[in-house]
Amino acid sequence: MSRSSSSKTDAPALPESVQVGEVLRPHGVRGEVVVFATSDTPGRFAVGAELRLGRAGGEPRIVRVATVRERRPGLLVIGFEGVADRDGAEALRGGVLEVDRSRVPAPPEGAFYHFELIGCRCRDRASGDLGAVVDLVADGGGWLVVAEREDGQRIALPFVESFLVGIDREARAIEWDLPEGLVETCASRS
């Protein structure tokens, strides 16, 4: 899937920061929180690591990891410097942990990060413009790219190499060669 084309689009630019985790809830009474990690970059949540914590309606702030342990794969128990009790931990609930995009390593050859695909314009060779990517969904058999057209209609497209002509990271575009009738079958009716 590393093929690329050079067409330009009006898709939005890549985000300046990338989500790497979400604070789910407090853990215990000493200020620790349970974090759902969406990054597997080594050292991302190591003691001393700095992350941007954003909360709805509030200004983001920098937090520094003081303690960390894995509860189970993908779930961490983290203590942040300056958060010493359950009330302080409760104030972090629902917070989004981010890093600057420049701190995200390049994906392996042929792989893509979700944030790279969100906002990309989709175009099928036969059907033309399919809209912009608004979501990616794991369906048990692989990934579906959900594109939304200008009229709000959504189309769930199988993200498989055999249907992809190319993905242009710079132009923020995905070109497809979908089987006849697939677009009509996959379009939402609601």
One Martini backbone bead per residue (centre of mass of N, CA, C, O) as a GRO file, in nm:
protein
  190
    1MET     BB    1   0.050   0.067   0.008
    2SER     BB    2   0.297   0.265  -0.102
    3ARG     BB    3   0.164   0.388  -0.311
    4SER     BB    4   0.175   0.682  -0.528
    5SER     BB    5   0.067   1.002  -0.594
    6SER     BB    6   0.039   1.365  -0.724
    7SER     BB    7  -0.221   1.470  -0.635
    8LYS     BB    8  -0.416   1.743  -0.547
    9THR     BB    9  -0.582   1.876  -0.255
   10ASP     BB   10  -0.826   2.007   0.002
   11ALA     BB   11  -0.718   1.879   0.237
   12PRO     BB   12  -0.637   1.869   0.541
   13ALA     BB   13  -0.404   1.904   0.745
   14LEU     BB   14  -0.206   1.785   0.952
   15PRO     BB   15  -0.169   1.745   1.264
   16GLU     BB   16   0.027   1.873   1.525
   17SER     BB   17  -0.118   1.656   1.700
   18VAL     BB   18  -0.114   1.332   1.880
   19GLN     BB   19  -0.275   1.073   1.994
   20VAL     BB   20  -0.170   0.836   2.282
   21GLY     BB   21  -0.414   0.889   2.495
   22GLU     BB   22  -0.649   0.801   2.773
   23VAL     BB   23  -0.825   0.908   3.044
   24LEU     BB   24  -1.042   0.714   3.235
   25ARG     BB   25  -0.941   0.692   3.555
   26PRO     BB   26  -0.903   0.649   3.862
   27HIS     BB   27  -0.637   0.506   4.092
   28GLY     BB   28  -0.709   0.528   4.378
   29VAL     BB   29  -0.552   0.775   4.630
   30ARG     BB   30  -0.254   0.883   4.476
   31GLY     BB   31  -0.319   1.003   4.165
   32GLU     BB   32  -0.385   0.785   3.983
   33VAL     BB   33  -0.426   0.653   3.642
   34VAL     BB   34  -0.609   0.529   3.378
   35VAL     BB   35  -0.461   0.433   3.060
   36PHE     BB   36  -0.525   0.448   2.721
   37ALA     BB   37  -0.313   0.321   2.483
   38THR     BB   38  -0.230   0.444   2.133
   39SER     BB   39   0.076   0.375   2.190
   40ASP     BB   40   0.394   0.179   2.107
   41THR     BB   41   0.613   0.364   2.178
   42PRO     BB   42   0.899   0.363   2.310
   43GLY     BB   43   0.881   0.569   2.603
   44ARG     BB   44   0.617   0.738   2.600
   45PHE     BB   45   0.553   0.645   2.933
   46ALA     BB   46   0.792   0.721   3.077
   47VAL     BB   47   0.973   0.829   3.309
   48GLY     BB   48   0.961   1.185   3.227
   49ALA     BB   49   0.751   1.210   3.032
   50GLU     BB   50   0.602   1.433   2.798
   51LEU     BB   51   0.264   1.558   2.789
   52ARG     BB   52  -0.040   1.644   2.645
   53LEU     BB   53  -0.325   1.777   2.818
   54GLY     BB   54  -0.661   1.742   2.722
   55ARG     BB   55  -0.970   1.930   2.767
   56ALA     BB   56  -1.277   2.003   2.768
   57GLY     BB   57  -1.274   2.353   2.782
   58GLY     BB   58  -0.956   2.347   2.795
   59GLU     BB   59  -0.634   2.392   2.845
   60PRO     BB   60  -0.356   2.274   2.766
   61ARG     BB   61  -0.110   2.058   2.930
   62ILE     BB   62   0.177   1.971   3.089
   63VAL     BB   63   0.288   1.637   3.157
   64ARG     BB   64   0.457   1.422   3.400
   65VAL     BB   65   0.592   1.121   3.447
   66ALA     BB   66   0.634   0.936   3.757
   67THR     BB   67   0.453   0.674   3.705
   68VAL     BB   68   0.458   0.321   3.580
   69ARG     BB   69   0.218   0.061   3.480
   70GLU     BB   70   0.103  -0.242   3.378
   71ARG     BB   71  -0.208  -0.390   3.373
   72ARG     BB   72  -0.249  -0.426   3.059
   73PRO     BB   73  -0.274  -0.436   2.748
   74GLY     BB   74  -0.316  -0.080   2.694
   75LEU     BB   75  -0.299  -0.054   3.017
   76LEU     BB   76  -0.230   0.212   3.242
   77VAL     BB   77  -0.058   0.320   3.536
   78ILE     BB   78  -0.052   0.669   3.622
   79GLY     BB   79   0.173   0.913   3.747
   80PHE     BB   80   0.167   1.258   3.803
   81GLU     BB   81   0.306   1.533   3.849
   82GLY     BB   82   0.112   1.697   4.107
   83VAL     BB   83  -0.060   1.425   4.156
   84ALA     BB   84  -0.179   1.311   4.492
   85ASP     BB   85  -0.495   1.255   4.443
   86ARG     BB   86  -0.813   1.172   4.363
   87ASP     BB   87  -0.907   1.453   4.280
   88GLY     BB   88  -0.679   1.504   4.077
   89ALA     BB   89  -0.747   1.254   3.903
   90GLU     BB   90  -1.043   1.326   3.837
   91ALA     BB   91  -0.962   1.587   3.668
   92LEU     BB   92  -0.845   1.387   3.424
   93ARG     BB   93  -1.086   1.277   3.323
   94GLY     BB   94  -1.095   1.244   2.968
   95GLY     BB   95  -0.824   1.291   2.888
   96VAL     BB   96  -0.589   1.389   2.637
   97LEU     BB   97  -0.302   1.244   2.501
   98GLU     BB   98  -0.019   1.421   2.359
   99VAL     BB   99   0.188   1.480   2.068
  100ASP     BB  100   0.396   1.581   1.860
  101ARG     BB  101   0.426   1.486   1.539
  102SER     BB  102   0.748   1.487   1.542
  103ARG     BB  103   0.734   1.232   1.768
  104VAL     BB  104   0.652   1.049   1.531
  105PRO     BB  105   0.722   0.778   1.388
  106ALA     BB  106   0.767   0.617   1.123
  107PRO     BB  107   0.615   0.403   0.949
  108PRO     BB  108   0.604   0.129   0.814
  109GLU     BB  109   0.615  -0.013   0.534
  110GLY     BB  110   0.279   0.018   0.420
  111ALA     BB  111   0.196   0.205   0.653
  112PHE     BB  112  -0.061   0.369   0.866
  113TYR     BB  113  -0.191   0.624   1.024
  114HIS     BB  114  -0.482   0.746   1.114
  115PHE     BB  115  -0.408   1.057   1.100
  116GLU     BB  116  -0.329   1.034   0.789
  117LEU     BB  117  -0.633   0.958   0.682
  118ILE     BB  118  -0.773   1.173   0.806
  119GLY     BB  119  -0.913   1.379   0.540
  120CYS     BB  120  -0.891   1.222   0.303
  121ARG     BB  121  -0.936   1.191  -0.025
  122CYS     BB  122  -1.169   1.005  -0.218
  123ARG     BB  123  -1.110   0.799  -0.518
  124ASP     BB  124  -1.270   0.656  -0.791
  125ARG     BB  125  -1.232   0.559  -1.108
  126ALA     BB  126  -1.553   0.531  -1.163
  127SER     BB  127  -1.708   0.723  -0.927
  128GLY     BB  128  -1.512   0.911  -0.799
  129ASP     BB  129  -1.602   1.099  -0.556
  130LEU     BB  130  -1.624   0.990  -0.191
  131GLY     BB  131  -1.470   1.177  -0.007
  132ALA     BB  132  -1.390   1.198   0.335
  133VAL     BB  133  -1.215   1.092   0.595
  134VAL     BB  134  -1.373   1.012   0.930
  135ASP     BB  135  -1.301   0.694   0.959
  136LEU     BB  136  -1.193   0.396   1.141
  137VAL     BB  137  -1.275   0.038   1.114
  138ALA     BB  138  -1.296  -0.254   1.282
  139ASP     BB  139  -1.443  -0.572   1.136
  140GLY     BB  140  -1.253  -0.851   1.176
  141GLY     BB  141  -1.124  -0.840   0.855
  142GLY     BB  142  -1.044  -0.538   0.898
  143TRP     BB  143  -1.047  -0.231   0.740
  144LEU     BB  144  -1.248   0.065   0.746
  145VAL     BB  145  -1.325   0.332   0.537
  146VAL     BB  146  -1.480   0.639   0.620
  147ALA     BB  147  -1.671   0.822   0.396
  148GLU     BB  148  -1.770   1.168   0.331
  149ARG     BB  149  -1.992   1.344   0.179
  150GLU     BB  150  -2.132   1.651   0.122
  151ASP     BB  151  -2.435   1.517   0.191
  152GLY     BB  152  -2.347   1.292   0.436
  153GLN     BB  153  -2.273   1.046   0.303
  154ARG     BB  154  -2.171   0.718   0.381
  155ILE     BB  155  -1.866   0.515   0.321
  156ALA     BB  156  -1.763   0.177   0.346
  157LEU     BB  157  -1.422   0.087   0.294
  158PRO     BB  158  -1.202  -0.142   0.201
  159PHE     BB  159  -0.865  -0.173   0.335
  160VAL     BB  160  -0.726  -0.297   0.049
  161GLU     BB  161  -0.481  -0.350  -0.178
  162SER     BB  162  -0.661  -0.450  -0.426
  163PHE     BB  163  -0.821  -0.146  -0.423
  164LEU     BB  164  -0.554   0.009  -0.436
  165VAL     BB  165  -0.365   0.251  -0.604
  166GLY     BB  166  -0.323   0.501  -0.388
  167ILE     BB  167  -0.117   0.693  -0.149
  168ASP     BB  168  -0.105   1.047  -0.065
  169ARG     BB  169   0.028   1.216   0.187
  170GLU     BB  170   0.068   1.505   0.075
  171ALA     BB  171  -0.230   1.525  -0.071
  172ARG     BB  172  -0.446   1.365   0.081
  173ALA     BB  173  -0.486   1.076  -0.092
  174ILE     BB  174  -0.722   0.827  -0.224
  175GLU     BB  175  -0.701   0.559  -0.453
  176TRP     BB  176  -0.943   0.367  -0.629
  177ASP     BB  177  -1.047   0.015  -0.741
  178LEU     BB  178  -1.358  -0.071  -0.747
  179PRO     BB  179  -1.599  -0.271  -0.760
  180GLU     BB  180  -1.877  -0.313  -0.905
  181GLY     BB  181  -2.123  -0.182  -0.669
  182LEU     BB  182  -1.981  -0.111  -0.394
  183VAL     BB  183  -2.065   0.178  -0.336
  184GLU     BB  184  -2.372   0.124  -0.320
  185THR     BB  185  -2.354  -0.098  -0.096
  186CYS     BB  186  -2.177   0.089   0.123
  187ALA     BB  187  -2.386   0.293   0.147
  188SER     BB  188  -2.567   0.486   0.329
  189ARG     BB  189  -2.931   0.530   0.411
  190SER     BB  190  -2.944   0.766   0.653
   0.00000   0.00000   0.00000
